[in-house]
Amino acid sequence: MTVKEATHYVTTDVSEKDEIDVIFFHDSDGKYQGAISLQALIIARANQSLAKLIDDQYPYVYVDEPIETAIQKIRDYDIEMIAVLDREDKQVGVILSDDALTIMDELHVETISQLFKAQTISDQDSPLKRSLNRLPWLLVCGLLNILIVSFLSGFSGVLETHVALILFQPMILLMAGNIGTQSISVIILKLQKQPTVYKKDIAFEFSIGLLNGLISAAFGAVIVFIFLNVLPNTYNDMPLIALAVGVSIFVSMVISALFGVLTPLTLRKFGADEKAASGPLITTINDLFALGAYFLIATLILL
């Protein structure tokens, strides 16, 4: 066809329901050849051959590829739609960018639902059923917290001597909790896409924990030292307290990153649902090791 013939076809044979932002082309055997945007067709010369205008690099996906591939290409190429081909390179349809965004939203909601074990709950379920779905792991974590309290009671001496340590306890917990949550989210998402997590994935997440822990520790120690000097107080060991907080941040973040990786893997290995248990479980584990490391390091440095 010429540009004039194609334009006539678009204006006369296409209904209002058809999508004409992009025009796709195939040869006489029905094999996909490429595409032209409607804008390019409109501004082309009337007697010009379409063969010279066709973009044979216009992206496409195969019908048996995952929907994430189509979404990624639509986003990367910033296109309105993408062609879907069978394995004989014949076009079977298109995916619109609006539909891709809808699917992407559904995928994210599904992922979050799986992470928090929400997919087994419907709007019609009673509060009792919802409670029973969440309660077991919360009770397990409650028992673990009793163990945490018993363990930390052994550090009452250093707390009585250096009360300022209590001020920075939330900092230790938050830093450890944040990096643990990040690591566990990455691993659970990987487990949704592939049957196993490889050693390189574990090493990569652990190296991130080391680097972030080191930077956060240095930053935290400086902030604590400045804070103690600005705050009116009678503390005599401000540099040592800042050092204890900094080292504790590093140790707790590294441990939390490691447990964030290993917890879902261990739960899956023993047949437990890593999505349902990992959230509350990793929080409790983080609290135990973060506070344990904090008070142990403070004891070694300050006493």
Backbone as CSV, one residue per row, in Angstrom:
resi,resn,N_x,N_y,N_z,CA_x,CA_y,CA_z,C_x,C_y,C_z
1,MET,0.835,-1.206,0.000,0.000,0.000,0.000,0.871,1.259,0.000
2,THR,0.258,2.331,-0.486,0.885,3.641,-0.362,0.344,4.316,0.904
3,VAL,0.946,5.424,1.250,0.475,6.181,2.406,-0.967,6.620,2.196
4,LYS,-1.295,7.034,0.983,-2.653,7.483,0.672,-3.655,6.362,0.872
5,GLU,-3.301,5.154,0.414,-4.212,4.011,0.554,-4.391,3.619,2.019
6,ALA,-3.307,3.653,2.776,-3.390,3.310,4.192,-4.217,4.323,4.963
7,THR,-4.027,5.609,4.629,-4.800,6.657,5.293,-6.282,6.497,4.989
8,HIS,-6.599,6.167,3.745,-7.997,5.950,3.357,-8.577,4.775,4.121
9,TYR,-7.789,3.728,4.270,-8.255,2.553,5.020,-8.560,2.909,6.475
10,VAL,-7.672,3.670,7.080,-7.850,4.043,8.489,-9.105,4.885,8.674
11,THR,-9.345,5.810,7.743,-10.464,6.740,7.902,-11.807,6.141,7.506
12,THR,-11.802,5.067,6.704,-13.076,4.516,6.216,-13.421,3.152,6.795
13,ASP,-12.437,2.304,7.020,-12.720,0.925,7.427,-12.544,0.658,8.917
14,VAL,-12.039,1.629,9.642,-11.798,1.437,11.077,-12.957,2.026,11.869
15,SER,-13.471,1.259,12.839,-14.595,1.727,13.649,-14.089,2.493,14.864
16,GLU,-15.021,3.101,15.603,-14.656,3.870,16.782,-14.071,2.998,17.879
17,LYS,-14.391,1.709,17.859,-13.904,0.797,18.893,-12.470,0.344,18.649
18,ASP,-11.975,0.542,17.437,-10.616,0.093,17.109,-9.573,1.056,17.668
19,GLU,-8.429,0.497,18.059,-7.300,1.296,18.516,-6.398,1.590,17.323
20,ILE,-6.217,2.866,16.994,-5.433,3.201,15.801,-4.263,4.122,16.127
21,ASP,-3.819,4.107,17.389,-2.629,4.891,17.721,-1.399,4.332,17.002
22,VAL,-1.407,3.027,16.800,-0.305,2.351,16.129,-0.895,1.403,15.093
23,ILE,-0.275,1.365,13.916,-0.718,0.468,12.849,0.339,-0.614,12.670
24,PHE,-0.075,-1.877,12.799,0.850,-2.996,12.680,0.761,-3.611,11.283
25,PHE,1.875,-4.160,10.821,1.955,-4.675,9.455,2.435,-6.132,9.448
26,HIS,1.894,-6.877,8.486,2.355,-8.256,8.275,2.514,-8.479,6.774
27,ASP,3.288,-9.478,6.405,3.493,-9.772,4.990,2.368,-10.680,4.475
28,SER,2.523,-11.145,3.247,1.469,-11.960,2.631,1.274,-13.295,3.336
29,ASP,2.277,-13.745,4.094,2.147,-14.995,4.857,1.606,-14.757,6.265
30,GLY,1.299,-13.502,6.577,0.751,-13.190,7.888,1.789,-12.964,8.964
31,LYS,3.074,-12.921,8.620,4.131,-12.729,9.619,4.330,-11.249,9.917
32,TYR,4.563,-10.976,11.155,4.710,-9.605,11.650,5.927,-8.925,11.026
33,GLN,5.732,-7.682,10.569,6.809,-6.943,9.920,7.253,-5.693,10.682
34,GLY,6.371,-5.156,11.521,6.721,-3.938,12.240,5.498,-3.058,12.426
35,ALA,5.715,-1.774,12.655,4.603,-0.870,12.956,4.927,0.551,12.540
36,ILE,3.864,1.337,12.399,3.973,2.767,12.129,2.992,3.464,13.063
37,SER,3.420,4.544,13.669,2.485,5.307,14.491,1.527,6.065,13.582
38,LEU,0.346,6.338,14.079,-0.642,7.085,13.297,-0.114,8.468,12.948
39,GLN,0.649,9.061,13.867,1.223,10.380,13.611,2.178,10.344,12.424
40,ALA,3.023,9.277,12.369,3.972,9.158,11.259,3.247,8.969,9.937
41,LEU,2.125,8.258,9.965,1.351,8.054,8.745,0.751,9.369,8.247
42,ILE,0.263,10.177,9.187,-0.403,11.422,8.808,0.571,12.410,8.172
43,ILE,1.775,12.494,8.690,2.722,13.503,8.188,3.533,13.015,6.996
44,ALA,3.374,11.722,6.607,4.125,11.187,5.469,3.532,11.688,4.153
45,ARG,4.359,11.676,3.080,3.881,12.089,1.756,2.904,11.054,1.203
46,ALA,1.899,11.508,0.477,0.807,10.632,0.040,1.272,9.505,-0.869
47,ASN,2.258,9.766,-1.723,2.695,8.744,-2.682,3.868,7.913,-2.169
48,GLN,4.235,8.085,-0.912,5.380,7.371,-0.356,5.003,5.928,-0.042
49,SER,5.931,5.015,-0.218,5.683,3.598,0.065,5.734,3.340,1.565
50,LEU,4.774,2.582,2.039,4.748,2.256,3.467,5.943,1.403,3.870
51,ALA,6.458,0.625,2.942,7.578,-0.267,3.251,8.778,0.513,3.778
52,LYS,8.910,1.768,3.340,10.044,2.584,3.780,9.780,3.248,5.132
53,LEU,8.524,3.246,5.555,8.169,3.900,6.816,8.063,2.926,7.987
54,ILE,7.911,1.656,7.657,7.675,0.679,8.725,8.886,0.587,9.661
55,ASP,8.621,0.642,10.941,9.655,0.465,11.967,9.742,-1.022,12.291
56,ASP,10.732,-1.689,11.672,10.837,-3.137,11.885,11.450,-3.484,13.244
57,GLN,11.832,-2.441,14.028,12.343,-2.652,15.385,11.289,-2.375,16.453
58,TYR,10.071,-2.110,16.005,9.015,-1.832,16.978,8.841,-3.047,17.891
59,PRO,8.820,-2.837,19.202,8.842,-3.960,20.140,7.581,-4.828,20.067
60,TYR,7.768,-6.078,20.423,6.662,-7.037,20.477,6.980,-8.078,21.540
61,VAL,5.989,-8.841,21.901,6.174,-9.949,22.835,5.494,-11.181,22.263
62,TYR,5.937,-12.341,22.724,5.294,-13.591,22.314,4.187,-13.947,23.297
63,VAL,3.199,-14.641,22.796,1.998,-14.910,23.563,2.269,-15.764,24.801
64,ASP,3.366,-16.544,24.792,3.664,-17.410,25.938,4.662,-16.780,26.907
65,GLU,5.019,-15.515,26.702,5.913,-14.830,27.634,5.120,-14.278,28.813
66,PRO,5.765,-14.084,29.967,5.046,-13.534,31.126,4.596,-12.105,30.872
67,ILE,3.498,-11.725,31.494,2.946,-10.396,31.298,3.933,-9.323,31.734
68,GLU,4.819,-9.655,32.700,5.810,-8.671,33.150,6.717,-8.220,32.008
69,THR,6.968,-9.118,31.046,7.812,-8.754,29.904,7.149,-7.665,29.067
70,ALA,5.856,-7.813,28.830,5.122,-6.800,28.064,5.084,-5.475,28.802
71,ILE,4.832,-5.539,30.111,4.784,-4.315,30.915,6.123,-3.607,30.885
72,GLN,7.214,-4.368,30.998,8.546,-3.778,30.992,8.853,-3.099,29.659
73,LYS,8.486,-3.737,28.554,8.759,-3.158,27.233,7.904,-1.917,26.988
74,ILE,6.654,-1.951,27.409,5.800,-0.764,27.259,6.387,0.407,28.027
75,ARG,6.907,0.115,29.213,7.494,1.171,30.037,8.826,1.643,29.462
76,ASP,9.684,0.710,29.035,11.006,1.073,28.538,10.933,1.870,27.237
77,TYR,10.022,1.472,26.342,9.930,2.127,25.034,8.922,3.280,25.027
78,ASP,8.172,3.448,26.143,7.187,4.520,26.258,6.228,4.505,25.069
79,ILE,5.567,3.363,24.867,4.664,3.175,23.734,3.231,2.995,24.227
80,GLU,2.275,3.236,23.310,0.863,3.147,23.657,0.357,1.710,23.676
81,MET,0.966,0.856,22.865,0.555,-0.543,22.810,1.690,-1.384,22.263
82,ILE,1.597,-2.680,22.484,2.635,-3.592,22.019,1.983,-4.787,21.345
83,ALA,2.579,-5.246,20.259,2.035,-6.378,19.514,2.324,-7.684,20.250
84,VAL,1.386,-8.618,20.152,1.550,-9.952,20.733,1.559,-10.964,19.589
85,LEU,2.639,-11.734,19.503,2.813,-12.685,18.406,2.810,-14.115,18.920
86,ASP,2.447,-15.046,18.023,2.660,-16.451,18.341,4.067,-16.838,17.917
87,ARG,4.433,-18.083,18.119,5.807,-18.501,17.820,6.083,-18.653,16.327
88,GLU,5.078,-18.404,15.501,5.268,-18.362,14.045,5.334,-16.916,13.560
89,ASP,5.488,-15.989,14.518,5.596,-14.561,14.229,4.348,-13.974,13.587
90,LYS,3.198,-14.578,13.892,1.928,-14.030,13.420,1.247,-13.319,14.582
91,GLN,0.739,-12.120,14.294,0.161,-11.320,15.361,-1.195,-11.871,15.782
92,VAL,-1.371,-12.019,17.090,-2.631,-12.538,17.625,-3.388,-11.464,18.400
93,GLY,-2.768,-10.296,18.605,-3.450,-9.235,19.332,-2.487,-8.166,19.790
94,VAL,-2.966,-7.303,20.671,-2.149,-6.235,21.229,-2.436,-6.114,22.721
95,ILE,-1.511,-5.500,23.439,-1.722,-5.116,24.836,-1.585,-3.600,24.912
96,LEU,-2.617,-2.946,25.426,-2.605,-1.493,25.534,-1.864,-1.062,26.789
97,SER,-1.307,0.123,26.746,-0.573,0.624,27.913,-1.497,0.782,29.122
98,ASP,-2.740,1.188,28.889,-3.694,1.329,30.001,-3.973,-0.019,30.647
99,ASP,-4.118,-1.045,29.802,-4.336,-2.393,30.339,-3.112,-2.877,31.093
100,ALA,-1.922,-2.536,30.576,-0.685,-2.945,31.246,-0.584,-2.311,32.624
101,LEU,-0.973,-1.036,32.728,-0.947,-0.366,34.030,-1.920,-1.020,35.005
102,THR,-3.085,-1.414,34.496,-4.067,-2.093,35.348,-3.523,-3.418,35.846
103,ILE,-2.902,-4.160,34.935,-2.329,-5.456,35.311,-1.189,-5.269,36.303
104,MET,-0.353,-4.243,36.073,0.751,-3.972,36.983,0.226,-3.674,38.386
105,ASP,-0.845,-2.898,38.459,-1.450,-2.580,39.750,-1.959,-3.854,40.420
106,GLU,-2.580,-4.733,39.651,-3.093,-5.990,40.211,-1.954,-6.872,40.701
107,LEU,-0.845,-6.876,39.963,0.308,-7.686,40.378,0.890,-7.187,41.690
108,HIS,0.983,-5.859,41.836,1.520,-5.297,43.072,0.598,-5.599,44.255
109,VAL,-0.712,-5.470,44.031,-1.659,-5.768,45.101,-1.564,-7.238,45.495
110,GLU,-1.435,-8.109,44.490,-1.325,-9.548,44.775,-0.057,-9.853,45.558
111,THR,1.048,-9.193,45.178,2.312,-9.423,45.880,2.212,-8.994,47.340
112,ILE,1.655,-7.810,47.580,1.500,-7.333,48.954,0.552,-8.239,49.731
113,SER,-0.513,-8.691,49.077,-1.463,-9.588,49.745,-0.791,-10.886,50.161
114,GLN,0.047,-11.426,49.266,0.763,-12.659,49.596,1.746,-12.426,50.731
115,LEU,2.399,-11.272,50.715,3.397,-10.977,51.742,2.761,-10.947,53.125
116,PHE,1.538,-10.436,53.202,0.876,-10.335,54.497,-0.231,-11.366,54.692
117,LYS,-0.230,-12.387,53.816,-1.196,-13.487,53.938,-2.628,-12.967,53.876
118,ALA,-2.853,-11.989,53.019,-4.185,-11.402,52.934,-5.028,-12.040,51.842
119,GLN,-4.410,-12.882,50.983,-5.157,-13.427,49.876,-6.183,-14.463,50.305
120,THR,-6.079,-14.989,51.520,-7.036,-15.980,51.995,-8.234,-15.323,52.667
121,ILE,-8.268,-13.999,52.713,-9.338,-13.278,53.377,-10.183,-12.551,52.334
122,SER,-11.489,-12.672,52.454,-12.389,-11.938,51.578,-13.208,-10.963,52.412
123,ASP,-13.917,-10.088,51.704,-14.716,-9.091,52.414,-15.855,-9.727,53.205
124,GLN,-16.248,-10.944,52.832,-17.353,-11.611,53.504,-16.921,-12.388,54.744
125,ASP,-15.617,-12.545,54.941,-15.147,-13.315,56.096,-15.411,-12.552,57.389
126,SER,-15.710,-13.311,58.432,-15.995,-12.719,59.730,-14.718,-12.237,60.402
127,PRO,-14.844,-11.328,61.380,-13.660,-10.900,62.136,-12.942,-12.070,62.805
128,LEU,-13.712,-13.096,63.229,-13.098,-14.253,63.870,-12.183,-14.999,62.906
129,LYS,-12.642,-15.204,61.667,-11.818,-15.907,60.688,-10.567,-15.101,60.354
130,ARG,-10.728,-13.802,60.242,-9.560,-12.961,59.959,-8.565,-13.010,61.116
131,SER,-9.097,-13.012,62.324,-8.229,-13.067,63.496,-7.455,-14.378,63.543
132,LEU,-8.139,-15.496,63.290,-7.483,-16.806,63.331,-6.423,-16.939,62.247
133,ASN,-6.580,-16.212,61.158,-5.598,-16.268,60.087,-4.284,-15.598,60.475
134,ARG,-4.356,-14.583,61.340,-3.173,-13.804,61.708,-2.614,-14.157,63.083
135,LEU,-3.460,-14.772,63.914,-3.114,-14.918,65.319,-1.944,-15.845,65.630
136,PRO,-1.820,-17.023,64.973,-0.787,-17.988,65.407,0.609,-17.407,65.479
137,TRP,1.035,-16.717,64.415,2.399,-16.190,64.415,2.554,-15.029,65.383
138,LEU,1.470,-14.291,65.626,1.547,-13.221,66.618,1.760,-13.793,68.015
139,LEU,1.119,-14.929,68.303,1.311,-15.577,69.604,2.728,-16.107,69.750
140,VAL,3.247,-16.681,68.655,4.632,-17.164,68.686,5.581,-16.014,68.973
141,CYS,5.346,-14.881,68.320,6.209,-13.717,68.543,6.047,-13.165,69.952
142,GLY,4.835,-13.271,70.511,4.632,-12.832,71.888,5.466,-13.651,72.865
143,LEU,5.508,-14.944,72.654,6.337,-15.809,73.499,7.816,-15.484,73.340
144,LEU,8.224,-15.212,72.100,9.624,-14.854,71.866,9.979,-13.545,72.559
145,ASN,9.026,-12.627,72.630,9.296,-11.358,73.302,9.510,-11.546,74.801
146,ILE,8.837,-12.544,75.386,9.082,-12.864,76.794,10.531,-13.307,76.971
147,LEU,11.025,-14.097,76.016,12.427,-14.526,76.072,13.365,-13.331,75.921
148,ILE,12.975,-12.374,75.077,13.798,-11.180,74.886,13.922,-10.403,76.196
149,VAL,12.788,-10.225,76.866,12.804,-9.494,78.139,13.682,-10.208,79.163
150,SER,13.562,-11.534,79.231,14.369,-12.310,80.178,15.854,-12.182,79.864
151,PHE,16.171,-12.200,78.583,17.575,-12.113,78.174,18.160,-10.736,78.470
152,LEU,17.398,-9.700,78.177,17.909,-8.338,78.334,17.971,-7.889,79.784
153,SER,17.240,-8.572,80.644,17.288,-8.207,82.064,18.688,-8.386,82.640
154,GLY,19.515,-9.180,81.975,20.883,-9.374,82.435,21.769,-8.162,82.231
155,PHE,21.271,-7.165,81.489,22.074,-5.964,81.219,21.586,-4.770,82.032
156,SER,20.860,-5.031,83.093,20.332,-3.935,83.911,21.450,-3.075,84.507
157,GLY,22.608,-3.693,84.781,23.720,-2.953,85.378,24.213,-1.825,84.497
158,VAL,24.442,-2.112,83.214,24.951,-1.076,82.316,23.899,-0.002,82.083
159,LEU,22.599,-0.364,82.095,21.544,0.619,81.902,21.423,1.552,83.094
160,GLU,21.611,1.015,84.291,21.535,1.852,85.484,22.703,2.822,85.539
161,THR,23.868,2.385,85.064,25.055,3.237,85.090,25.044,4.274,83.980
162,HIS,24.527,3.884,82.812,24.521,4.779,81.647,23.092,4.856,81.105
163,VAL,22.297,5.681,81.742,20.883,5.819,81.383,20.716,6.345,79.955
164,ALA,21.710,7.068,79.466,21.611,7.650,78.117,21.451,6.587,77.040
165,LEU,21.843,5.359,77.335,21.705,4.283,76.346,20.256,4.065,75.945
166,ILE,19.331,4.298,76.885,17.916,4.086,76.601,17.428,5.045,75.517
167,LEU,18.028,6.251,75.450,17.595,7.240,74.468,17.763,6.752,73.036
168,PHE,18.758,5.925,72.803,19.097,5.534,71.438,18.648,4.115,71.099
169,GLN,17.897,3.512,71.996,17.368,2.176,71.733,16.435,2.163,70.515
170,PRO,15.518,3.150,70.372,14.661,3.151,69.171,15.462,3.260,67.876
171,MET,16.565,4.013,67.896,17.400,4.130,66.699,17.940,2.775,66.276
172,ILE,18.426,2.003,67.230,18.973,0.673,66.925,17.883,-0.224,66.347
173,LEU,16.712,-0.220,66.972,15.617,-1.084,66.530,15.128,-0.701,65.131
174,LEU,14.990,0.599,64.879,14.471,1.053,63.595,15.445,0.754,62.462
175,MET,16.730,1.009,62.672,17.715,0.752,61.625,17.786,-0.731,61.299
176,ALA,17.796,-1.565,62.338,17.841,-3.011,62.120,16.546,-3.491,61.469
177,GLY,15.406,-2.965,61.948,14.128,-3.390,61.392,13.962,-3.011,59.936
178,ASN,14.415,-1.821,59.574,14.273,-1.368,58.188,15.064,-2.238,57.224
179,ILE,16.314,-2.506,57.548,17.125,-3.283,56.618,16.681,-4.741,56.589
180,GLY,16.187,-5.239,57.737,15.667,-6.607,57.753,14.432,-6.740,56.880
181,THR,13.539,-5.755,56.943,12.338,-5.764,56.115,12.684,-5.672,54.633
182,GLN,13.665,-4.838,54.300,14.089,-4.726,52.904,14.612,-6.061,52.377
183,SER,15.459,-6.707,53.159,16.054,-7.973,52.722,15.003,-9.053,52.569
184,ILE,14.098,-9.135,53.540,13.089,-10.189,53.496,12.120,-9.976,52.336
185,SER,11.826,-8.720,52.007,10.936,-8.428,50.881,11.578,-8.858,49.567
186,VAL,12.863,-8.567,49.407,13.568,-8.936,48.187,13.572,-10.459,48.004
187,ILE,13.856,-11.195,49.079,13.933,-12.650,48.982,12.561,-13.260,48.707
188,ILE,11.514,-12.774,49.371,10.180,-13.317,49.132,9.740,-13.056,47.692
189,LEU,10.038,-11.875,47.166,9.701,-11.586,45.776,10.465,-12.498,44.820
190,LYS,11.725,-12.800,45.135,12.499,-13.720,44.305,11.898,-15.121,44.347
191,LEU,11.442,-15.536,45.519,10.846,-16.863,45.656,9.531,-16.976,44.893
192,GLN,8.858,-15.843,44.665,7.636,-15.861,43.878,7.926,-16.030,42.386
193,LYS,9.122,-15.635,41.967,9.464,-15.670,40.548,10.316,-16.873,40.166
194,GLN,11.017,-17.455,41.117,11.904,-18.574,40.820,11.840,-19.587,41.952
195,PRO,12.114,-20.871,41.654,11.944,-21.919,42.670,12.935,-21.853,43.818
196,THR,14.060,-21.246,43.601,15.069,-21.191,44.653,15.837,-19.877,44.580
197,VAL,16.516,-19.559,45.655,17.376,-18.372,45.705,18.821,-18.849,45.716
198,TYR,19.610,-18.308,44.823,20.972,-18.778,44.647,21.934,-18.107,45.633
199,LYS,23.106,-18.718,45.783,24.098,-18.196,46.724,24.504,-16.769,46.374
200,LYS,24.547,-16.471,45.089,24.949,-15.116,44.688,23.912,-14.086,45.142
201,ASP,22.622,-14.492,45.162,21.578,-13.576,45.641,21.747,-13.304,47.131
202,ILE,22.063,-14.370,47.889,22.274,-14.216,49.326,23.493,-13.347,49.593
203,ALA,24.580,-13.624,48.859,25.806,-12.843,49.043,25.586,-11.378,48.677
204,PHE,24.787,-11.144,47.646,24.526,-9.763,47.217,23.765,-8.999,48.289
205,GLU,22.709,-9.598,48.851,21.938,-8.936,49.898,22.784,-8.723,51.153
206,PHE,23.633,-9.699,51.470,24.495,-9.572,52.648,25.504,-8.449,52.460
207,SER,26.041,-8.323,51.253,27.004,-7.240,50.989,26.331,-5.875,51.091
208,ILE,25.077,-5.790,50.684,24.324,-4.545,50.848,24.170,-4.212,52.330
209,GLY,23.881,-5.253,53.136,23.771,-5.054,54.578,25.064,-4.553,55.187
210,LEU,26.185,-5.101,54.742,27.486,-4.662,55.247,27.743,-3.194,54.910
211,LEU,27.508,-2.842,53.651,27.788,-1.471,53.210,26.858,-0.469,53.893
212,ASN,25.553,-0.768,53.893,24.603,0.142,54.533,24.842,0.227,56.035
213,GLY,25.213,-0.904,56.651,25.494,-0.912,58.077,26.691,-0.051,58.428
214,LEU,27.728,-0.129,57.604,28.935,0.660,57.856,28.659,2.152,57.741
215,ILE,27.955,2.545,56.689,27.646,3.962,56.488,26.712,4.473,57.586
216,SER,25.692,3.680,57.900,24.735,4.084,58.931,25.390,4.173,60.299
217,ALA,26.338,3.273,60.571,27.028,3.285,61.859,27.843,4.565,62.035
218,ALA,28.575,4.938,61.002,29.370,6.163,61.074,28.467,7.384,61.244
219,PHE,27.406,7.430,60.473,26.467,8.556,60.562,25.804,8.587,61.941
220,GLY,25.375,7.426,62.425,24.702,7.361,63.723,25.598,7.787,64.862
221,ALA,26.857,7.357,64.843,27.786,7.719,65.911,28.004,9.226,65.970
222,VAL,28.131,9.850,64.804,28.323,11.301,64.755,27.095,12.025,65.291
223,ILE,25.910,11.578,64.869,24.667,12.209,65.314,24.510,12.080,66.827
224,VAL,24.803,10.905,67.363,24.673,10.685,68.811,25.640,11.580,69.583
225,PHE,26.869,11.674,69.104,27.864,12.513,69.784,27.434,13.974,69.792
226,ILE,26.936,14.464,68.644,26.479,15.857,68.566,25.277,16.062,69.480
227,PHE,24.352,15.121,69.463,23.144,15.226,70.270,23.480,15.304,71.765
228,LEU,24.390,14.459,72.208,24.752,14.445,73.619,25.471,15.722,74.032
229,ASN,26.218,16.308,73.120,26.908,17.553,73.441,25.962,18.750,73.441
230,VAL,24.931,18.709,72.625,23.962,19.802,72.581,22.988,19.700,73.745
231,LEU,22.597,18.453,74.092,21.619,18.244,75.161,22.253,18.519,76.527
232,PRO,21.608,19.344,77.350,22.155,19.567,78.707,22.172,18.263,79.498
233,ASN,23.342,17.871,79.968,23.450,16.611,80.699,24.734,16.595,81.524
234,THR,24.872,15.544,82.288,26.075,15.376,83.134,26.842,14.118,82.749
235,TYR,26.614,13.631,81.505,27.289,12.416,81.072,28.786,12.679,80.897
236,ASN,29.584,11.724,81.374,31.041,11.850,81.257,31.629,10.991,80.146
237,ASP,30.819,10.080,79.597,31.349,9.128,78.611,30.676,9.290,77.254
238,MET,30.484,10.534,76.838,29.771,10.775,75.582,30.458,10.151,74.364
239,PRO,31.789,10.254,74.214,32.422,9.595,73.068,32.236,8.087,73.086
240,LEU,32.310,7.469,74.267,32.147,6.022,74.353,30.710,5.597,74.068
241,ILE,29.748,6.405,74.512,28.347,6.104,74.213,28.093,6.191,72.710
242,ALA,28.640,7.227,72.081,28.495,7.367,70.629,29.144,6.193,69.910
243,LEU,30.306,5.755,70.392,30.985,4.603,69.795,30.146,3.342,69.957
244,ALA,29.575,3.151,71.147,28.756,1.969,71.397,27.539,1.943,70.477
245,VAL,26.901,3.095,70.296,25.737,3.171,69.413,26.135,2.881,67.966
246,GLY,27.242,3.469,67.518,27.686,3.253,66.143,28.007,1.799,65.852
247,VAL,28.784,1.179,66.734,29.138,-0.237,66.535,27.882,-1.103,66.588
248,SER,26.958,-0.779,67.481,25.721,-1.553,67.615,24.857,-1.449,66.363
249,ILE,24.805,-0.252,65.786,24.046,-0.083,64.542,24.614,-0.981,63.459
250,PHE,25.935,-0.991,63.329,26.564,-1.818,62.302,26.267,-3.300,62.525
251,VAL,26.500,-3.773,63.732,26.312,-5.198,64.026,24.856,-5.600,63.860
252,SER,23.928,-4.797,64.393,22.505,-5.148,64.317,21.988,-5.129,62.889
253,MET,22.453,-4.183,62.067,21.998,-4.118,60.681,22.517,-5.294,59.861
254,VAL,23.751,-5.681,60.092,24.308,-6.831,59.378,23.564,-8.105,59.765
255,ILE,23.328,-8.279,61.064,22.605,-9.472,61.517,21.180,-9.482,60.969
256,SER,20.507,-8.336,60.995,19.135,-8.260,60.501,19.060,-8.530,59.005
257,ALA,20.027,-8.021,58.248,20.058,-8.293,56.810,20.228,-9.787,56.553
258,LEU,21.092,-10.424,57.346,21.329,-11.856,57.183,20.075,-12.661,57.526
259,PHE,19.432,-12.319,58.642,18.213,-13.029,59.018,17.069,-12.720,58.054
260,GLY,17.054,-11.519,57.494,16.043,-11.195,56.496,16.141,-12.077,55.274
261,VAL,17.356,-12.503,54.946,17.563,-13.411,53.822,17.258,-14.858,54.216
262,LEU,17.732,-15.264,55.382,17.657,-16.673,55.765,16.294,-17.094,56.300
263,THR,15.537,-16.179,56.924,14.263,-16.557,57.537,13.267,-17.144,56.541
264,PRO,12.949,-16.454,55.431,11.993,-17.062,54.484,12.521,-18.329,53.835
265,LEU,13.831,-18.399,53.602,14.400,-19.613,53.014,14.265,-20.794,53.968
266,THR,14.521,-20.546,55.252,14.414,-21.616,56.248,12.971,-22.072,56.408
267,LEU,12.044,-21.120,56.460,10.634,-21.474,56.603,10.143,-22.296,55.419
268,ARG,10.547,-21.916,54.212,10.133,-22.694,53.030,10.743,-24.083,53.058
269,LYS,11.993,-24.203,53.494,12.652,-25.499,53.526,11.924,-26.471,54.432
270,PHE,11.358,-25.971,55.527,10.652,-26.839,56.476,9.143,-26.880,56.217
271,GLY,8.724,-26.362,55.064,7.328,-26.488,54.676,6.403,-25.433,55.233
272,ALA,6.919,-24.429,55.918,6.075,-23.360,56.452,5.871,-22.297,55.382
273,ASP,4.840,-21.509,55.556,4.539,-20.435,54.613,5.381,-19.216,54.955
274,GLU,6.376,-18.952,54.136,7.289,-17.847,54.436,6.599,-16.495,54.356
275,LYS,5.533,-16.403,53.568,4.846,-15.121,53.419,4.058,-14.758,54.670
276,ALA,3.465,-15.775,55.307,2.633,-15.509,56.481,3.461,-15.272,57.727
277,ALA,4.600,-15.961,57.838,5.355,-15.933,59.083,6.478,-14.913,59.093
278,SER,7.000,-14.564,57.928,8.231,-13.784,57.879,8.067,-12.391,58.472
279,GLY,6.908,-11.725,58.239,6.742,-10.363,58.725,6.892,-10.234,60.228
280,PRO,5.995,-10.846,61.027,6.125,-10.730,62.477,7.347,-11.436,63.026
281,LEU,7.746,-12.533,62.381,8.881,-13.292,62.893,10.181,-12.514,62.752
282,ILE,10.399,-11.892,61.597,11.647,-11.159,61.386,11.698,-9.943,62.295
283,THR,10.536,-9.351,62.609,10.509,-8.215,63.525,10.975,-8.624,64.915
284,THR,10.482,-9.768,65.377,10.861,-10.245,66.706,12.328,-10.648,66.752
285,ILE,12.799,-11.316,65.712,14.211,-11.708,65.655,15.107,-10.470,65.641
286,ASN,14.690,-9.459,64.880,15.456,-8.209,64.840,15.547,-7.572,66.220
287,ASP,14.426,-7.550,66.933,14.421,-6.960,68.271,15.389,-7.692,69.192
288,LEU,15.349,-9.019,69.130,16.203,-9.823,70.006,17.675,-9.555,69.744
289,PHE,18.089,-9.669,68.507,19.516,-9.556,68.205,19.987,-8.104,68.204
290,ALA,19.117,-7.181,67.820,19.524,-5.772,67.819,19.753,-5.276,69.238
291,LEU,18.794,-5.540,70.120,18.951,-5.097,71.503,20.037,-5.885,72.218
292,GLY,20.106,-7.176,71.923,21.166,-7.986,72.531,22.541,-7.486,72.155
293,ALA,22.724,-7.191,70.854,24.017,-6.672,70.395,24.294,-5.297,70.999
294,TYR,23.266,-4.463,71.075,23.423,-3.106,71.612,23.908,-3.133,73.055
295,PHE,23.225,-3.877,73.907,23.574,-3.873,75.318,24.855,-4.651,75.598
296,LEU,25.130,-5.673,74.798,26.377,-6.401,74.970,27.571,-5.532,74.586
297,ILE,27.472,-4.850,73.463,28.556,-3.949,73.020,28.718,-2.805,73.998
298,ALA,27.601,-2.250,74.482,27.682,-1.159,75.455,28.361,-1.621,76.733
299,THR,28.075,-2.857,77.148,28.707,-3.402,78.350,30.202,-3.540,78.161
300,LEU,30.624,-4.029,77.012,32.049,-4.232,76.753,32.793,-2.897,76.662
301,ILE,32.135,-1.874,76.125,32.817,-0.583,75.925,32.770,0.297,77.153
302,LEU,31.636,0.276,77.878,31.420,1.245,78.943,31.756,0.719,80.332
303,LEU,31.751,-0.590,80.528,32.011,-1.117,81.869,33.412,-1.705,81.989
